[in-house]
């Protein structure tokens, strides 16, 4: 990907930046999450919500960088975060896979569940398992359309 499209700054820039592309990047995604221009103007045009079972591409700079990821499903009361650091070689990408996870309160005692505390202390707390892998880019590959089976 052209590094100038979403990164109007250099590799040595110390300012924290969002990697989320603008809404226009996903105009042909067919994930039914498109916002009107007026909402983009009022709330910002960076995409910060995504559909399950879709693959989204976001540009990352090569080299050593740390990222902060927060996954929050308000409806299902799931939340998880990660702060991975990658030393990304030129011509490589990071693949992030997010799986709904189940944890017992005993295995994760520090974090409290979202919302109302469970009545049974051994009850299961929901979250996500976030997996990262580094892969070599495939230059001819195009970002897949996320057709959720509903006409958009």
Secondary structure, 3 states (H helix, E strand, C coil): CCCCCCCCCCCCCCCCCCCCCEHHHHCCCCCCCCCCHHHHHHHCCECCCCCCCCCCCCCCCCEEEECCEEEEECCCCEEEEECCEEEECCCEEEEEEEEEEEEECCCCCCCCCCCCCCCCCCCEEEEEEEEEEEEECCCCCCCCCCCCCCCC
